[in-house]
Amino acid sequence: MTRVTLLVLLAASTTLLAQNAKVQPAPRGSDGKPDLTGVYQASNRRGPEWDAQTPGAAPGQPADPAQAAVNTAQREAIPFRPEALKRAQEILNRRSVDDPAAHCLPQTSPRITPVSLFPIEFVHTPKKLAILYEYLWEFRSIPIGGSHADDADPSFIGDSVARWDGDTLVVDVTNFKAGGWLGGGFVHSDKLHLIERYTRVDRDQMNYEVTIEDPVVLTKPFTQRNSLMLREGARLREYSCLENNLDPKLYEKLLVDPSTFIRKPQ
């Protein structure tokens, strides 16, 4: 072995050790379970970098990884029923101008959890998980070990309860209002049922998986997966949707006259 080869191998070993040294075990709470507490962002990068993902180009189809800066989410094609696929295509043709988010309505987890431009804060105790979303300034208060409330009204974000499966926190979500959007032209019914799985695999990474069921819209359940990376030192800031979306109908004019969005000189 030459001296140059040895130096290259030593340098590579040093780099690998440095990378491995960054991976620390997940912290654990007083109950011995992984502590999910922290501020995260949908990504697959460790450290402070913030990255984005491009959307898919057809209803229910995942983005082309070659077109995305970072392919943070693993998505199956949405198994639409024929009538739901037709509606999804109409939404795409209208460039999603009817999106309820444009009217500042709350959005449910499978849509806002993978939003990589906005941080998400988890506050975790042995009996409860609170999830705070900067996007649309939403929150969820999820009991651990409880059952669905008997008196819960149908809502935009549903009713959530959690249980442990090993080191994975499984969240069951039901009782939705019909008409919410999940992306890709997916407009869900009141039969929507979500099973979320949160697994903090180490200090910096939490894996997110959600199985989506809706027999009115889908031919079968399908699953989405992505990684949430710890953003130490980050904090949530106020997101005032109503302050910024003063005229949602303005977006519809884009379909007829794109020059609507060109600022004219005073």
C-alpha positions as YAML, in Angstrom:
chain: A
units: angstrom
residues:
- id: 1
  name: MET
  ca: [0.00, 0.00, 0.00]
- id: 2
  name: THR
  ca: [1.45, 3.35, -1.03]
- id: 3
  name: ARG
  ca: [1.70, 6.32, 1.30]
- id: 4
  name: VAL
  ca: [-0.83, 8.26, -0.84]
- id: 5
  name: THR
  ca: [-3.36, 5.41, -0.69]
- id: 6
  name: LEU
  ca: [-2.94, 5.15, 3.09]
- id: 7
  name: LEU
  ca: [-3.52, 8.89, 3.50]
- id: 8
  name: VAL
  ca: [-6.67, 8.70, 1.37]
- id: 9
  name: LEU
  ca: [-8.01, 5.79, 3.44]
- id: 10
  name: LEU
  ca: [-7.23, 7.57, 6.69]
- id: 11
  name: ALA
  ca: [-8.96, 10.73, 5.47]
- id: 12
  name: ALA
  ca: [-12.03, 8.75, 4.41]
- id: 13
  name: SER
  ca: [-12.13, 6.95, 7.77]
- id: 14
  name: THR
  ca: [-11.86, 10.26, 9.63]
- id: 15
  name: THR
  ca: [-14.72, 11.74, 7.59]
- id: 16
  name: LEU
  ca: [-16.90, 8.68, 8.19]
- id: 17
  name: LEU
  ca: [-16.24, 8.78, 11.93]
- id: 18
  name: ALA
  ca: [-17.10, 12.47, 12.01]
- id: 19
  name: GLN
  ca: [-20.38, 11.81, 10.22]
- id: 20
  name: ASN
  ca: [-21.24, 8.92, 12.52]
- id: 21
  name: ALA
  ca: [-20.38, 11.03, 15.57]
- id: 22
  name: LYS
  ca: [-23.23, 13.38, 14.61]
- id: 23
  name: VAL
  ca: [-25.80, 10.59, 14.99]
- id: 24
  name: GLN
  ca: [-26.87, 10.50, 18.63]
- id: 25
  name: PRO
  ca: [-29.56, 8.30, 20.19]
- id: 26
  name: ALA
  ca: [-33.06, 9.64, 20.62]
- id: 27
  name: PRO
  ca: [-33.70, 11.14, 24.06]
- id: 28
  name: ARG
  ca: [-36.18, 9.28, 26.24]
- id: 29
  name: GLY
  ca: [-38.82, 10.48, 28.65]
- id: 30
  name: SER
  ca: [-39.58, 9.42, 32.21]
- id: 31
  name: ASP
  ca: [-41.68, 6.53, 30.85]
- id: 32
  name: GLY
  ca: [-38.71, 5.16, 28.91]
- id: 33
  name: LYS
  ca: [-40.29, 5.95, 25.54]
- id: 34
  name: PRO
  ca: [-38.61, 8.19, 22.94]
- id: 35
  name: ASP
  ca: [-39.22, 11.86, 23.69]
- id: 36
  name: LEU
  ca: [-40.56, 13.53, 20.52]
- id: 37
  name: THR
  ca: [-40.12, 17.06, 21.90]
- id: 38
  name: GLY
  ca: [-38.45, 19.51, 19.53]
- id: 39
  name: VAL
  ca: [-38.87, 21.73, 16.49]
- id: 40
  name: TYR
  ca: [-38.67, 19.84, 13.20]
- id: 41
  name: GLN
  ca: [-38.87, 20.47, 9.47]
- id: 42
  name: ALA
  ca: [-39.79, 18.03, 6.72]
- id: 43
  name: SER
  ca: [-36.44, 17.17, 5.14]
- id: 44
  name: ASN
  ca: [-33.79, 14.48, 4.88]
- id: 45
  name: ARG
  ca: [-30.86, 16.76, 5.74]
- id: 46
  name: ARG
  ca: [-29.20, 17.00, 9.11]
- id: 47
  name: GLY
  ca: [-28.22, 20.42, 10.33]
- id: 48
  name: PRO
  ca: [-29.73, 23.86, 9.77]
- id: 49
  name: GLU
  ca: [-30.40, 23.59, 6.00]
- id: 50
  name: TRP
  ca: [-33.97, 24.23, 4.84]
- id: 51
  name: ASP
  ca: [-35.05, 22.73, 1.54]
- id: 52
  name: ALA
  ca: [-38.15, 22.45, -0.63]
- id: 53
  name: GLN
  ca: [-39.84, 19.86, -2.83]
- id: 54
  name: THR
  ca: [-41.57, 20.45, -6.13]
- id: 55
  name: PRO
  ca: [-45.16, 19.20, -6.51]
- id: 56
  name: GLY
  ca: [-46.25, 16.46, -8.88]
- id: 57
  name: ALA
  ca: [-47.49, 17.36, -12.36]
- id: 58
  name: ALA
  ca: [-50.59, 15.14, -12.48]
- id: 59
  name: PRO
  ca: [-53.38, 14.32, -10.03]
- id: 60
  name: GLY
  ca: [-52.23, 11.92, -7.35]
- id: 61
  name: GLN
  ca: [-48.80, 11.33, -8.85]
- id: 62
  name: PRO
  ca: [-45.66, 11.87, -6.76]
- id: 63
  name: ALA
  ca: [-43.08, 14.46, -7.78]
- id: 64
  name: ASP
  ca: [-40.26, 13.41, -10.07]
- id: 65
  name: PRO
  ca: [-37.19, 13.16, -7.80]
- id: 66
  name: ALA
  ca: [-35.05, 14.54, -10.64]
- id: 67
  name: GLN
  ca: [-37.05, 17.77, -10.52]
- id: 68
  name: ALA
  ca: [-36.90, 18.18, -6.75]
- id: 69
  name: ALA
  ca: [-34.07, 19.76, -4.81]
- id: 70
  name: VAL
  ca: [-34.57, 17.11, -2.15]
- id: 71
  name: ASN
  ca: [-37.13, 14.33, -2.39]
- id: 72
  name: THR
  ca: [-38.19, 14.45, 1.24]
- id: 73
  name: ALA
  ca: [-41.44, 12.50, 0.88]
- id: 74
  name: GLN
  ca: [-42.05, 8.98, -0.39]
- id: 75
  name: ARG
  ca: [-45.50, 8.90, -1.94]
- id: 76
  name: GLU
  ca: [-47.54, 6.24, -3.64]
- id: 77
  name: ALA
  ca: [-49.83, 7.23, -6.49]
- id: 78
  name: ILE
  ca: [-53.26, 8.08, -5.08]
- id: 79
  name: PRO
  ca: [-55.70, 5.22, -5.91]
- id: 80
  name: PHE
  ca: [-58.61, 7.46, -6.93]
- id: 81
  name: ARG
  ca: [-62.03, 6.16, -7.83]
- id: 82
  name: PRO
  ca: [-62.95, 7.30, -11.38]
- id: 83
  name: GLU
  ca: [-65.22, 10.14, -10.26]
- id: 84
  name: ALA
  ca: [-62.61, 11.37, -7.77]
- id: 85
  name: LEU
  ca: [-59.89, 11.27, -10.43]
- id: 86
  name: LYS
  ca: [-62.07, 13.40, -12.71]
- id: 87
  name: ARG
  ca: [-62.49, 15.95, -9.93]
- id: 88
  name: ALA
  ca: [-58.74, 15.92, -9.25]
- id: 89
  name: GLN
  ca: [-58.06, 16.70, -12.91]
- id: 90
  name: GLU
  ca: [-60.51, 19.60, -12.79]
- id: 91
  name: ILE
  ca: [-58.69, 20.97, -9.74]
- id: 92
  name: LEU
  ca: [-55.37, 20.71, -11.56]
- id: 93
  name: ASN
  ca: [-56.81, 22.42, -14.64]
- id: 94
  name: ARG
  ca: [-57.96, 25.33, -12.46]
- id: 95
  name: ARG
  ca: [-54.51, 25.55, -10.86]
- id: 96
  name: SER
  ca: [-56.05, 24.83, -7.44]
- id: 97
  name: VAL
  ca: [-57.62, 28.30, -7.18]
- id: 98
  name: ASP
  ca: [-60.50, 26.75, -5.19]
- id: 99
  name: ASP
  ca: [-58.09, 25.53, -2.51]
- id: 100
  name: PRO
  ca: [-59.69, 26.02, 0.94]
- id: 101
  name: ALA
  ca: [-56.26, 27.06, 2.23]
- id: 102
  name: ALA
  ca: [-56.71, 30.25, 0.17]
- id: 103
  name: HIS
  ca: [-59.66, 30.99, 2.47]
- id: 104
  name: CYS
  ca: [-57.50, 30.29, 5.55]
- id: 105
  name: LEU
  ca: [-59.40, 27.12, 6.47]
- id: 106
  name: PRO
  ca: [-57.51, 24.60, 8.65]
- id: 107
  name: GLN
  ca: [-55.75, 21.71, 6.89]
- id: 108
  name: THR
  ca: [-55.22, 18.21, 8.23]
- id: 109
  name: SER
  ca: [-51.88, 16.58, 9.04]
- id: 110
  name: PRO
  ca: [-51.00, 14.62, 5.88]
- id: 111
  name: ARG
  ca: [-51.05, 17.89, 3.99]
- id: 112
  name: ILE
  ca: [-49.24, 20.20, 6.41]
- id: 113
  name: THR
  ca: [-46.73, 17.79, 7.99]
- id: 114
  name: PRO
  ca: [-44.61, 17.45, 4.79]
- id: 115
  name: VAL
  ca: [-44.61, 21.23, 4.18]
- id: 116
  name: SER
  ca: [-40.85, 21.77, 4.31]
- id: 117
  name: LEU
  ca: [-40.88, 25.58, 4.41]
- id: 118
  name: PHE
  ca: [-42.63, 25.71, 7.80]
- id: 119
  name: PRO
  ca: [-41.39, 24.28, 11.12]
- id: 120
  name: ILE
  ca: [-43.45, 22.01, 13.37]
- id: 121
  name: GLU
  ca: [-43.03, 21.88, 17.15]
- id: 122
  name: PHE
  ca: [-43.73, 18.75, 19.23]
- id: 123
  name: VAL
  ca: [-44.38, 19.10, 22.98]
- id: 124
  name: HIS
  ca: [-44.41, 15.62, 24.48]
- id: 125
  name: THR
  ca: [-45.30, 14.31, 27.93]
- id: 126
  name: PRO
  ca: [-46.03, 10.68, 28.92]
- id: 127
  name: LYS
  ca: [-49.79, 11.34, 28.69]
- id: 128
  name: LYS
  ca: [-50.09, 13.82, 25.84]
- id: 129
  name: LEU
  ca: [-48.54, 14.98, 22.57]
- id: 130
  name: ALA
  ca: [-49.15, 18.54, 21.41]
- id: 131
  name: ILE
  ca: [-48.22, 19.36, 17.81]
- id: 132
  name: LEU
  ca: [-47.90, 23.03, 16.88]
- id: 133
  name: TYR
  ca: [-47.80, 23.98, 13.20]
- id: 134
  name: GLU
  ca: [-46.45, 27.33, 12.06]
- id: 135
  name: TYR
  ca: [-48.32, 26.87, 8.76]
- id: 136
  name: LEU
  ca: [-51.87, 28.20, 9.25]
- id: 137
  name: TRP
  ca: [-51.04, 28.53, 12.98]
- id: 138
  name: GLU
  ca: [-52.72, 25.22, 13.90]
- id: 139
  name: PHE
  ca: [-52.32, 22.89, 16.86]
- id: 140
  name: ARG
  ca: [-53.34, 19.36, 17.89]
- id: 141
  name: SER
  ca: [-53.68, 18.11, 21.48]
- id: 142
  name: ILE
  ca: [-53.43, 14.30, 21.37]
- id: 143
  name: PRO
  ca: [-54.01, 12.09, 24.44]
- id: 144
  name: ILE
  ca: [-51.74, 9.06, 24.71]
- id: 145
  name: GLY
  ca: [-53.52, 5.90, 25.84]
- id: 146
  name: GLY
  ca: [-56.98, 7.44, 25.60]
- id: 147
  name: SER
  ca: [-59.95, 6.82, 23.31]
- id: 148
  name: HIS
  ca: [-61.85, 8.95, 20.83]
- id: 149
  name: ALA
  ca: [-64.17, 11.48, 22.45]
- id: 150
  name: ASP
  ca: [-67.85, 10.54, 22.36]
- id: 151
  name: ASP
  ca: [-68.96, 14.15, 22.03]
- id: 152
  name: ALA
  ca: [-66.43, 15.32, 19.41]
- id: 153
  name: ASP
  ca: [-67.94, 17.26, 16.52]
- id: 154
  name: PRO
  ca: [-66.67, 16.67, 12.97]
- id: 155
  name: SER
  ca: [-63.76, 19.01, 12.36]
- id: 156
  name: PHE
  ca: [-61.18, 20.06, 9.77]
- id: 157
  name: ILE
  ca: [-58.27, 18.33, 11.56]
- id: 158
  name: GLY
  ca: [-60.23, 15.38, 13.00]
- id: 159
  name: ASP
  ca: [-60.14, 13.76, 16.45]
- id: 160
  name: SER
  ca: [-56.78, 12.19, 17.38]
- id: 161
  name: VAL
  ca: [-55.76, 9.60, 19.98]
- id: 162
  name: ALA
  ca: [-52.37, 7.91, 20.35]
- id: 163
  name: ARG
  ca: [-50.84, 4.66, 21.56]
- id: 164
  name: TRP
  ca: [-47.34, 3.20, 21.59]
- id: 165
  name: ASP
  ca: [-46.25, 0.38, 19.30]
- id: 166
  name: GLY
  ca: [-42.75, -0.32, 20.59]
- id: 167
  name: ASP
  ca: [-40.85, 2.94, 20.08]
- id: 168
  name: THR
  ca: [-43.34, 4.24, 17.51]
- id: 169
  name: LEU
  ca: [-46.20, 6.53, 18.52]
- id: 170
  name: VAL
  ca: [-49.29, 5.56, 16.51]
- id: 171
  name: VAL
  ca: [-51.96, 8.25, 16.14]
- id: 172
  name: ASP
  ca: [-55.49, 7.29, 15.02]
- id: 173
  name: VAL
  ca: [-57.47, 10.18, 13.48]
- id: 174
  name: THR
  ca: [-61.20, 10.12, 12.65]
- id: 175
  name: ASN
  ca: [-64.30, 12.36, 12.65]
- id: 176
  name: PHE
  ca: [-63.54, 14.74, 9.79]
- id: 177
  name: LYS
  ca: [-65.66, 17.28, 8.01]
- id: 178
  name: ALA
  ca: [-66.02, 16.45, 4.33]
- id: 179
  name: GLY
  ca: [-64.38, 18.62, 1.68]
- id: 180
  name: GLY
  ca: [-60.84, 19.05, 2.98]
- id: 181
  name: TRP
  ca: [-57.93, 18.90, 0.54]
- id: 182
  name: LEU
  ca: [-54.97, 16.56, 1.01]
- id: 183
  name: GLY
  ca: [-53.00, 17.63, -2.06]
- id: 184
  name: GLY
  ca: [-52.78, 16.09, -5.52]
- id: 185
  name: GLY
  ca: [-56.43, 16.96, -6.12]
- id: 186
  name: PHE
  ca: [-57.54, 14.70, -3.25]
- id: 187
  name: VAL
  ca: [-60.75, 16.10, -1.74]
- id: 188
  name: HIS
  ca: [-61.69, 13.79, 1.13]
- id: 189
  name: SER
  ca: [-65.10, 12.73, 2.43]
- id: 190
  name: ASP
  ca: [-66.31, 12.48, 6.04]
- id: 191
  name: LYS
  ca: [-65.18, 8.84, 5.96]
- id: 192
  name: LEU
  ca: [-61.51, 9.83, 5.99]
- id: 193
  name: HIS
  ca: [-59.45, 7.77, 8.45]
- id: 194
  name: LEU
  ca: [-55.75, 8.34, 9.14]
- id: 195
  name: ILE
  ca: [-53.22, 6.16, 10.91]
- id: 196
  name: GLU
  ca: [-50.04, 8.15, 11.59]
- id: 197
  name: ARG
  ca: [-46.79, 6.68, 12.85]
- id: 198
  name: TYR
  ca: [-44.10, 8.86, 14.44]
- id: 199
  name: THR
  ca: [-40.72, 7.19, 15.05]
- id: 200
  name: ARG
  ca: [-37.79, 9.20, 16.44]
- id: 201
  name: VAL
  ca: [-34.98, 7.04, 15.13]
- id: 202
  name: ASP
  ca: [-32.21, 9.20, 16.63]
- id: 203
  name: ARG
  ca: [-31.70, 12.63, 18.14]
- id: 204
  name: ASP
  ca: [-32.02, 14.48, 14.83]
- id: 205
  name: GLN
  ca: [-34.46, 12.41, 12.78]
- id: 206
  name: MET
  ca: [-38.11, 11.46, 13.18]
- id: 207
  name: ASN
  ca: [-39.75, 9.29, 10.53]
- id: 208
  name: TYR
  ca: [-43.36, 10.05, 9.65]
- id: 209
  name: GLU
  ca: [-45.72, 7.57, 7.99]
- id: 210
  name: VAL
  ca: [-49.44, 7.97, 7.37]
- id: 211
  name: THR
  ca: [-51.90, 5.44, 5.96]
- id: 212
  name: ILE
  ca: [-54.88, 7.19, 4.37]
- id: 213
  name: GLU
  ca: [-58.26, 5.49, 4.05]
- id: 214
  name: ASP
  ca: [-61.36, 6.97, 2.43]
- id: 215
  name: PRO
  ca: [-63.72, 4.42, 0.81]
- id: 216
  name: VAL
  ca: [-65.78, 7.19, -0.83]
- id: 217
  name: VAL
  ca: [-62.81, 8.62, -2.75]
- id: 218
  name: LEU
  ca: [-60.24, 5.78, -2.89]
- id: 219
  name: THR
  ca: [-60.26, 2.21, -4.16]
- id: 220
  name: LYS
  ca: [-57.86, 1.19, -1.37]
- id: 221
  name: PRO
  ca: [-55.75, 2.74, 1.40]
- id: 222
  name: PHE
  ca: [-52.39, 4.24, 0.48]
- id: 223
  name: THR
  ca: [-49.34, 5.38, 2.43]
- id: 224
  name: GLN
  ca: [-47.10, 8.45, 2.50]
- id: 225
  name: ARG
  ca: [-43.72, 8.62, 4.24]
- id: 226
  name: ASN
  ca: [-41.19, 11.34, 4.91]
- id: 227
  name: SER
  ca: [-38.55, 12.42, 7.39]
- id: 228
  name: LEU
  ca: [-38.75, 15.24, 9.90]
- id: 229
  name: MET
  ca: [-35.36, 16.61, 10.91]
- id: 230
  name: LEU
  ca: [-34.64, 18.39, 14.19]
- id: 231
  name: ARG
  ca: [-33.99, 22.12, 13.73]
- id: 232
  name: GLU
  ca: [-32.29, 22.97, 17.01]
- id: 233
  name: GLY
  ca: [-32.56, 26.64, 17.84]
- id: 234
  name: ALA
  ca: [-35.50, 27.20, 15.47]
- id: 235
  name: ARG
  ca: [-38.77, 28.59, 16.79]
- id: 236
  name: LEU
  ca: [-42.26, 29.00, 15.45]
- id: 237
  name: ARG
  ca: [-43.29, 32.44, 14.25]
- id: 238
  name: GLU
  ca: [-46.75, 33.88, 13.83]
- id: 239
  name: TYR
  ca: [-48.51, 32.95, 10.59]
- id: 240
  name: SER
  ca: [-51.50, 35.23, 10.03]
- id: 241
  name: CYS
  ca: [-53.31, 33.80, 7.03]
- id: 242
  name: LEU
  ca: [-56.23, 36.25, 7.21]
- id: 243
  name: GLU
  ca: [-53.86, 39.21, 7.23]
- id: 244
  name: ASN
  ca: [-52.25, 38.15, 3.94]
- id: 245
  name: ASN
  ca: [-55.17, 36.54, 2.09]
- id: 246
  name: LEU
  ca: [-57.37, 39.62, 1.93]
- id: 247
  name: ASP
  ca: [-58.86, 38.82, -1.47]
- id: 248
  name: PRO
  ca: [-58.87, 35.06, -2.23]
- id: 249
  name: LYS
  ca: [-61.04, 35.60, -5.32]
- id: 250
  name: LEU
  ca: [-58.17, 37.54, -6.85]
- id: 251
  name: TYR
  ca: [-56.46, 34.19, -7.51]
- id: 252
  name: GLU
  ca: [-59.29, 33.12, -9.83]
- id: 253
  name: LYS
  ca: [-58.46, 36.04, -12.13]
- id: 254
  name: LEU
  ca: [-55.12, 34.37, -12.85]
- id: 255
  name: LEU
  ca: [-56.98, 31.84, -15.02]
- id: 256
  name: VAL
  ca: [-58.30, 34.61, -17.26]
- id: 257
  name: ASP
  ca: [-55.67, 37.34, -17.06]
- id: 258
  name: PRO
  ca: [-52.20, 36.55, -15.64]
- id: 259
  name: SER
  ca: [-51.33, 40.26, -15.87]
- id: 260
  name: THR
  ca: [-53.60, 40.70, -12.83]
- id: 261
  name: PHE
  ca: [-50.58, 39.80, -10.71]
- id: 262
  name: ILE
  ca: [-48.25, 42.33, -12.32]
- id: 263
  name: ARG
  ca: [-47.89, 45.36, -10.08]
- id: 264
  name: LYS
  ca: [-48.64, 48.51, -12.04]
- id: 265
  name: PRO
  ca: [-46.69, 51.77, -11.47]
- id: 266
  name: GLN
  ca: [-48.36, 54.28, -9.19]
...
